[in-house]
Amino acid sequence: MAKAKSRTILVRLLSTVGTGYSYVARRPRVAERKLAFMKYDPRAGRHVLFTEAKMK
């Protein structure tokens, strides 16, 4: 029997400051927009914008 497709996918949230720090999050497969969150970047030492990028 085939495995059913998941309704969510894993995406990487990459820091826009350029430190290379990232988080992993789930989002619905049918989402209209890419995710973007203000989260803490320990390398920058402050809250910055993290945007969705593809998982490697």
PDB file of N, CA, C and O in Angstrom:
ATOM      1  N   MET A   1       0.829  -1.167   0.000  1.00  0.00           N
ATOM      2  CA  MET A   1       0.000   0.000   0.000  1.00  0.00           C
ATOM      3  C   MET A   1       0.888   1.249   0.000  1.00  0.00           C
ATOM      4  O   MET A   1       1.873   1.301   0.736  1.00  0.00           O
ATOM      5  N   ALA A   2       0.557   2.237  -0.800  1.00  0.00           N
ATOM      6  CA  ALA A   2       1.353   3.457  -0.919  1.00  0.00           C
ATOM      7  C   ALA A   2       1.134   4.370   0.276  1.00  0.00           C
ATOM      8  O   ALA A   2       0.049   4.414   0.855  1.00  0.00           O
ATOM      9  N   LYS A   3       2.180   5.094   0.631  1.00  0.00           N
ATOM     10  CA  LYS A   3       2.106   6.030   1.740  1.00  0.00           C
ATOM     11  C   LYS A   3       1.392   7.303   1.279  1.00  0.00           C
ATOM     12  O   LYS A   3       1.672   7.814   0.195  1.00  0.00           O
ATOM     13  N   ALA A   4       0.473   7.814   2.099  1.00  0.00           N
ATOM     14  CA  ALA A   4      -0.280   9.024   1.755  1.00  0.00           C
ATOM     15  C   ALA A   4       0.621  10.252   1.875  1.00  0.00           C
ATOM     16  O   ALA A   4       1.504  10.300   2.732  1.00  0.00           O
ATOM     17  N   LYS A   5       0.395  11.237   1.016  1.00  0.00           N
ATOM     18  CA  LYS A   5       1.172  12.469   1.074  1.00  0.00           C
ATOM     19  C   LYS A   5       0.779  13.276   2.295  1.00  0.00           C
ATOM     20  O   LYS A   5      -0.395  13.356   2.657  1.00  0.00           O
ATOM     21  N   SER A   6       1.770  13.865   2.917  1.00  0.00           N
ATOM     22  CA  SER A   6       1.527  14.707   4.072  1.00  0.00           C
ATOM     23  C   SER A   6       0.956  16.056   3.635  1.00  0.00           C
ATOM     24  O   SER A   6       1.251  16.533   2.540  1.00  0.00           O
ATOM     25  N   ARG A   7       0.152  16.657   4.479  1.00  0.00           N
ATOM     26  CA  ARG A   7      -0.427  17.957   4.165  1.00  0.00           C
ATOM     27  C   ARG A   7       0.520  19.100   4.514  1.00  0.00           C
ATOM     28  O   ARG A   7       0.271  20.249   4.149  1.00  0.00           O
ATOM     29  N   THR A   8       1.608  18.785   5.223  1.00  0.00           N
ATOM     30  CA  THR A   8       2.589  19.804   5.576  1.00  0.00           C
ATOM     31  C   THR A   8       3.955  19.416   5.027  1.00  0.00           C
ATOM     32  O   THR A   8       4.231  18.244   4.768  1.00  0.00           O
ATOM     33  N   ILE A   9       4.802  20.425   4.856  1.00  0.00           N
ATOM     34  CA  ILE A   9       6.174  20.177   4.426  1.00  0.00           C
ATOM     35  C   ILE A   9       7.119  20.920   5.361  1.00  0.00           C
ATOM     36  O   ILE A   9       6.729  21.894   6.006  1.00  0.00           O
ATOM     37  N   LEU A  10       8.356  20.457   5.431  1.00  0.00           N
ATOM     38  CA  LEU A  10       9.374  21.122   6.227  1.00  0.00           C
ATOM     39  C   LEU A  10      10.061  22.177   5.372  1.00  0.00           C
ATOM     40  O   LEU A  10      10.411  21.918   4.221  1.00  0.00           O
ATOM     41  N   VAL A  11      10.252  23.362   5.932  1.00  0.00           N
ATOM     42  CA  VAL A  11      10.966  24.428   5.244  1.00  0.00           C
ATOM     43  C   VAL A  11      12.024  24.990   6.195  1.00  0.00           C
ATOM     44  O   VAL A  11      11.907  24.880   7.415  1.00  0.00           O
ATOM     45  N   ARG A  12      13.036  25.580   5.618  1.00  0.00           N
ATOM     46  CA  ARG A  12      14.101  26.195   6.398  1.00  0.00           C
ATOM     47  C   ARG A  12      13.840  27.693   6.452  1.00  0.00           C
ATOM     48  O   ARG A  12      13.557  28.312   5.426  1.00  0.00           O
ATOM     49  N   LEU A  13      13.933  28.278   7.641  1.00  0.00           N
ATOM     50  CA  LEU A  13      13.811  29.716   7.812  1.00  0.00           C
ATOM     51  C   LEU A  13      15.219  30.270   7.960  1.00  0.00           C
ATOM     52  O   LEU A  13      15.894  29.990   8.951  1.00  0.00           O
ATOM     53  N   LEU A  14      15.665  31.049   6.992  1.00  0.00           N
ATOM     54  CA  LEU A  14      17.037  31.536   6.929  1.00  0.00           C
ATOM     55  C   LEU A  14      17.090  33.006   7.328  1.00  0.00           C
ATOM     56  O   LEU A  14      16.248  33.799   6.908  1.00  0.00           O
ATOM     57  N   SER A  15      18.073  33.364   8.133  1.00  0.00           N
ATOM     58  CA  SER A  15      18.242  34.733   8.599  1.00  0.00           C
ATOM     59  C   SER A  15      18.540  35.675   7.436  1.00  0.00           C
ATOM     60  O   SER A  15      19.338  35.349   6.557  1.00  0.00           O
ATOM     61  N   THR A  16      17.902  36.837   7.433  1.00  0.00           N
ATOM     62  CA  THR A  16      18.133  37.821   6.371  1.00  0.00           C
ATOM     63  C   THR A  16      19.358  38.681   6.645  1.00  0.00           C
ATOM     64  O   THR A  16      19.776  39.444   5.775  1.00  0.00           O
ATOM     65  N   VAL A  17      19.947  38.575   7.842  1.00  0.00           N
ATOM     66  CA  VAL A  17      21.136  39.358   8.182  1.00  0.00           C
ATOM     67  C   VAL A  17      22.370  38.800   7.485  1.00  0.00           C
ATOM     68  O   VAL A  17      23.350  39.517   7.278  1.00  0.00           O
ATOM     69  N   GLY A  18      22.323  37.525   7.123  1.00  0.00           N
ATOM     70  CA  GLY A  18      23.454  36.919   6.427  1.00  0.00           C
ATOM     71  C   GLY A  18      24.387  36.144   7.329  1.00  0.00           C
ATOM     72  O   GLY A  18      25.515  35.844   6.937  1.00  0.00           O
ATOM     73  N   THR A  19      23.938  35.811   8.542  1.00  0.00           N
ATOM     74  CA  THR A  19      24.781  35.059   9.458  1.00  0.00           C
ATOM     75  C   THR A  19      24.790  33.568   9.133  1.00  0.00           C
ATOM     76  O   THR A  19      25.673  32.838   9.584  1.00  0.00           O
ATOM     77  N   GLY A  20      23.813  33.116   8.354  1.00  0.00           N
ATOM     78  CA  GLY A  20      23.731  31.703   8.018  1.00  0.00           C
ATOM     79  C   GLY A  20      22.940  30.882   9.018  1.00  0.00           C
ATOM     80  O   GLY A  20      22.782  29.675   8.831  1.00  0.00           O
ATOM     81  N   TYR A  21      22.440  31.504  10.075  1.00  0.00           N
ATOM     82  CA  TYR A  21      21.662  30.794  11.079  1.00  0.00           C
ATOM     83  C   TYR A  21      20.272  30.501  10.525  1.00  0.00           C
ATOM     84  O   TYR A  21      19.700  31.319   9.804  1.00  0.00           O
ATOM     85  N   SER A  22      19.728  29.328  10.863  1.00  0.00           N
ATOM     86  CA  SER A  22      18.411  28.966  10.350  1.00  0.00           C
ATOM     87  C   SER A  22      17.622  28.158  11.368  1.00  0.00           C
ATOM     88  O   SER A  22      18.184  27.538  12.271  1.00  0.00           O
ATOM     89  N   TYR A  23      16.318  28.181  11.198  1.00  0.00           N
ATOM     90  CA  TYR A  23      15.375  27.362  11.945  1.00  0.00           C
ATOM     91  C   TYR A  23      14.687  26.443  10.951  1.00  0.00           C
ATOM     92  O   TYR A  23      14.716  26.698   9.747  1.00  0.00           O
ATOM     93  N   VAL A  24      14.066  25.371  11.445  1.00  0.00           N
ATOM     94  CA  VAL A  24      13.254  24.487  10.604  1.00  0.00           C
ATOM     95  C   VAL A  24      11.819  24.602  11.096  1.00  0.00           C
ATOM     96  O   VAL A  24      11.562  24.558  12.299  1.00  0.00           O
ATOM     97  N   ALA A  25      10.882  24.750  10.156  1.00  0.00           N
ATOM     98  CA  ALA A  25       9.469  24.901  10.498  1.00  0.00           C
ATOM     99  C   ALA A  25       8.620  24.083   9.535  1.00  0.00           C
ATOM    100  O   ALA A  25       9.075  23.693   8.460  1.00  0.00           O
ATOM    101  N   ARG A  26       7.395  23.832   9.935  1.00  0.00           N
ATOM    102  CA  ARG A  26       6.429  23.159   9.061  1.00  0.00           C
ATOM    103  C   ARG A  26       5.468  24.196   8.514  1.00  0.00           C
ATOM    104  O   ARG A  26       5.120  25.155   9.203  1.00  0.00           O
ATOM    105  N   ARG A  27       5.041  24.005   7.280  1.00  0.00           N
ATOM    106  CA  ARG A  27       4.007  24.863   6.718  1.00  0.00           C
ATOM    107  C   ARG A  27       3.087  24.009   5.871  1.00  0.00           C
ATOM    108  O   ARG A  27       3.504  22.968   5.363  1.00  0.00           O
ATOM    109  N   PRO A  28       1.833  24.433   5.710  1.00  0.00           N
ATOM    110  CA  PRO A  28       0.912  23.672   4.867  1.00  0.00           C
ATOM    111  C   PRO A  28       1.408  23.626   3.427  1.00  0.00           C
ATOM    112  O   PRO A  28       1.950  24.610   2.924  1.00  0.00           O
ATOM    113  N   ARG A  29       1.231  22.518   2.781  1.00  0.00           N
ATOM    114  CA  ARG A  29       1.666  22.335   1.397  1.00  0.00           C
ATOM    115  C   ARG A  29       0.976  23.327   0.455  1.00  0.00           C
ATOM    116  O   ARG A  29       1.550  23.716  -0.562  1.00  0.00           O
ATOM    117  N   VAL A  30      -0.242  23.733   0.786  1.00  0.00           N
ATOM    118  CA  VAL A  30      -1.037  24.594  -0.100  1.00  0.00           C
ATOM    119  C   VAL A  30      -0.994  26.065   0.317  1.00  0.00           C
ATOM    120  O   VAL A  30      -1.857  26.839  -0.099  1.00  0.00           O
ATOM    121  N   ALA A  31      -0.012  26.471   1.130  1.00  0.00           N
ATOM    122  CA  ALA A  31       0.080  27.863   1.574  1.00  0.00           C
ATOM    123  C   ALA A  31       0.280  28.788   0.380  1.00  0.00           C
ATOM    124  O   ALA A  31       0.986  28.452  -0.570  1.00  0.00           O
ATOM    125  N   GLU A  32      -0.347  29.949   0.441  1.00  0.00           N
ATOM    126  CA  GLU A  32      -0.285  30.895  -0.670  1.00  0.00           C
ATOM    127  C   GLU A  32       1.010  31.693  -0.696  1.00  0.00           C
ATOM    128  O   GLU A  32       1.499  32.049  -1.768  1.00  0.00           O
ATOM    129  N   ARG A  33       1.570  31.978   0.484  1.00  0.00           N
ATOM    130  CA  ARG A  33       2.778  32.799   0.577  1.00  0.00           C
ATOM    131  C   ARG A  33       3.884  32.037   1.281  1.00  0.00           C
ATOM    132  O   ARG A  33       3.642  31.029   1.946  1.00  0.00           O
ATOM    133  N   LYS A  34       5.101  32.534   1.125  1.00  0.00           N
ATOM    134  CA  LYS A  34       6.229  31.974   1.856  1.00  0.00           C
ATOM    135  C   LYS A  34       6.194  32.495   3.287  1.00  0.00           C
ATOM    136  O   LYS A  34       5.706  33.595   3.548  1.00  0.00           O
ATOM    137  N   LEU A  35       6.718  31.691   4.210  1.00  0.00           N
ATOM    138  CA  LEU A  35       6.736  32.089   5.613  1.00  0.00           C
ATOM    139  C   LEU A  35       7.802  33.145   5.864  1.00  0.00           C
ATOM    140  O   LEU A  35       8.851  33.145   5.220  1.00  0.00           O
ATOM    141  N   ALA A  36       7.530  34.037   6.794  1.00  0.00           N
ATOM    142  CA  ALA A  36       8.500  35.025   7.250  1.00  0.00           C
ATOM    143  C   ALA A  36       8.179  35.336   8.712  1.00  0.00           C
ATOM    144  O   ALA A  36       7.045  35.685   9.040  1.00  0.00           O
ATOM    145  N   PHE A  37       9.173  35.209   9.585  1.00  0.00           N
ATOM    146  CA  PHE A  37       8.986  35.444  11.011  1.00  0.00           C
ATOM    147  C   PHE A  37      10.111  36.314  11.546  1.00  0.00           C
ATOM    148  O   PHE A  37      11.234  36.284  11.043  1.00  0.00           O
ATOM    149  N   MET A  38       9.789  37.089  12.577  1.00  0.00           N
ATOM    150  CA  MET A  38      10.813  37.776  13.354  1.00  0.00           C
ATOM    151  C   MET A  38      11.205  36.809  14.465  1.00  0.00           C
ATOM    152  O   MET A  38      10.394  36.500  15.338  1.00  0.00           O
ATOM    153  N   LYS A  39      12.440  36.334  14.433  1.00  0.00           N
ATOM    154  CA  LYS A  39      12.921  35.385  15.430  1.00  0.00           C
ATOM    155  C   LYS A  39      14.303  35.818  15.896  1.00  0.00           C
ATOM    156  O   LYS A  39      14.934  36.681  15.285  1.00  0.00           O
ATOM    157  N   TYR A  40      14.764  35.214  16.979  1.00  0.00           N
ATOM    158  CA  TYR A  40      16.061  35.569  17.555  1.00  0.00           C
ATOM    159  C   TYR A  40      17.191  34.887  16.796  1.00  0.00           C
ATOM    160  O   TYR A  40      17.159  33.678  16.568  1.00  0.00           O
ATOM    161  N   ASP A  41      18.185  35.670  16.411  1.00  0.00           N
ATOM    162  CA  ASP A  41      19.384  35.148  15.758  1.00  0.00           C
ATOM    163  C   ASP A  41      20.533  35.265  16.761  1.00  0.00           C
ATOM    164  O   ASP A  41      21.012  36.370  17.014  1.00  0.00           O
ATOM    165  N   PRO A  42      20.988  34.143  17.340  1.00  0.00           N
ATOM    166  CA  PRO A  42      22.039  34.217  18.363  1.00  0.00           C
ATOM    167  C   PRO A  42      23.374  34.712  17.815  1.00  0.00           C
ATOM    168  O   PRO A  42      24.173  35.256  18.578  1.00  0.00           O
ATOM    169  N   ARG A  43      23.638  34.548  16.556  1.00  0.00           N
ATOM    170  CA  ARG A  43      24.896  35.036  15.983  1.00  0.00           C
ATOM    171  C   ARG A  43      24.882  36.556  15.837  1.00  0.00           C
ATOM    172  O   ARG A  43      25.912  37.211  15.995  1.00  0.00           O
ATOM    173  N   ALA A  44      23.707  37.113  15.535  1.00  0.00           N
ATOM    174  CA  ALA A  44      23.582  38.562  15.430  1.00  0.00           C
ATOM    175  C   ALA A  44      23.291  39.193  16.801  1.00  0.00           C
ATOM    176  O   ALA A  44      23.560  40.374  17.019  1.00  0.00           O
ATOM    177  N   GLY A  45      22.744  38.392  17.712  1.00  0.00           N
ATOM    178  CA  GLY A  45      22.444  38.880  19.054  1.00  0.00           C
ATOM    179  C   GLY A  45      21.189  39.711  19.148  1.00  0.00           C
ATOM    180  O   GLY A  45      21.039  40.497  20.083  1.00  0.00           O
ATOM    181  N   ARG A  46      20.270  39.554  18.187  1.00  0.00           N
ATOM    182  CA  ARG A  46      19.026  40.325  18.201  1.00  0.00           C
ATOM    183  C   ARG A  46      17.964  39.606  17.379  1.00  0.00           C
ATOM    184  O   ARG A  46      18.245  38.610  16.713  1.00  0.00           O
ATOM    185  N   HIS A  47      16.748  40.124  17.437  1.00  0.00           N
ATOM    186  CA  HIS A  47      15.663  39.585  16.631  1.00  0.00           C
ATOM    187  C   HIS A  47      15.776  40.139  15.213  1.00  0.00           C
ATOM    188  O   HIS A  47      15.946  41.343  15.016  1.00  0.00           O
ATOM    189  N   VAL A  48      15.679  39.250  14.234  1.00  0.00           N
ATOM    190  CA  VAL A  48      15.764  39.645  12.829  1.00  0.00           C
ATOM    191  C   VAL A  48      14.709  38.885  12.038  1.00  0.00           C
ATOM    192  O   VAL A  48      14.079  37.961  12.552  1.00  0.00           O
ATOM    193  N   LEU A  49      14.524  39.280  10.794  1.00  0.00           N
ATOM    194  CA  LEU A  49      13.559  38.622   9.933  1.00  0.00           C
ATOM    195  C   LEU A  49      14.145  37.328   9.371  1.00  0.00           C
ATOM    196  O   LEU A  49      15.265  37.313   8.860  1.00  0.00           O
ATOM    197  N   PHE A  50      13.390  36.262   9.468  1.00  0.00           N
ATOM    198  CA  PHE A  50      13.763  34.964   8.893  1.00  0.00           C
ATOM    199  C   PHE A  50      12.767  34.668   7.788  1.00  0.00           C
ATOM    200  O   PHE A  50      11.559  34.749   8.010  1.00  0.00           O
ATOM    201  N   THR A  51      13.257  34.321   6.588  1.00  0.00           N
ATOM    202  CA  THR A  51      12.387  34.018   5.458  1.00  0.00           C
ATOM    203  C   THR A  51      12.571  32.581   5.027  1.00  0.00           C
ATOM    204  O   THR A  51      13.598  31.958   5.295  1.00  0.00           O
ATOM    205  N   GLU A  52      11.569  32.072   4.361  1.00  0.00           N
ATOM    206  CA  GLU A  52      11.555  30.673   3.930  1.00  0.00           C
ATOM    207  C   GLU A  52      12.560  30.409   2.813  1.00  0.00           C
ATOM    208  O   GLU A  52      12.679  31.179   1.860  1.00  0.00           O
ATOM    209  N   ALA A  53      13.276  29.298   2.960  1.00  0.00           N
ATOM    210  CA  ALA A  53      14.202  28.843   1.934  1.00  0.00           C
ATOM    211  C   ALA A  53      14.024  27.331   1.796  1.00  0.00           C
ATOM    212  O   ALA A  53      13.471  26.689   2.689  1.00  0.00           O
ATOM    213  N   LYS A  54      14.485  26.764   0.690  1.00  0.00           N
ATOM    214  CA  LYS A  54      14.362  25.331   0.492  1.00  0.00           C
ATOM    215  C   LYS A  54      15.285  24.558   1.417  1.00  0.00           C
ATOM    216  O   LYS A  54      16.369  25.025   1.767  1.00  0.00           O
ATOM    217  N   MET A  55      14.840  23.367   1.809  1.00  0.00           N
ATOM    218  CA  MET A  55      15.681  22.472   2.601  1.00  0.00           C
ATOM    219  C   MET A  55      16.734  21.865   1.695  1.00  0.00           C
ATOM    220  O   MET A  55      16.467  21.586   0.526  1.00  0.00           O
ATOM    221  N   LYS A  56      17.914  21.661   2.222  1.00  0.00           N
ATOM    222  CA  LYS A  56      18.963  21.036   1.428  1.00  0.00           C
ATOM    223  C   LYS A  56      18.795  19.545   1.414  1.00  0.00           C
ATOM    224  O   LYS A  56      19.590  18.841   0.792  1.00  0.00           O
TER     225      LYS A  56
END
